[in-house]
C-alpha cells in the first residue's frame, strides 16, 4: 500500500466550503476512482487554516492512473467550477507519499 498525505493551505474564510465539498462530493468521487480516504483532519490551531487527509492507493502507478481519471471526471470539473465560482478554496496543496514502517504491517 502507498499512502498519500495531502496538506491544504485553505483560503481564509473558505474552510467550511472546502469541508462541505469533501463531505458531500469529493470523498464519494475519490471512491468511484478507487481512492480511499483513511483519515481526515483539520489543524487544532484554527489560525493555521490547514486541512490534512490520507488517501490509500495500491501503488504509485495506481495512484497516478486513478488521480488522472478523477481530475478529468466531468462531475469533478463541474463541481470545481460551481464551488470555486467566487475564487479558489485553497492556496496550496502539499503532497507527501508514505509507506508503513515494516513493523506496522
Secondary structure as UniProt FT lines:
FT   STRAND          2..10
FT   TURN            12..13
FT   HELIX           15..21
FT   HELIX           22..26
FT   HELIX           27..32
FT   TURN            33..34
FT   STRAND          36..42
FT   HELIX           46..48
FT   STRAND          50..57
FT   HELIX           60..72
FT   HELIX           74..83
FT   TURN            84..86
FT   STRAND          90..98
FT   HELIX           102..104
//
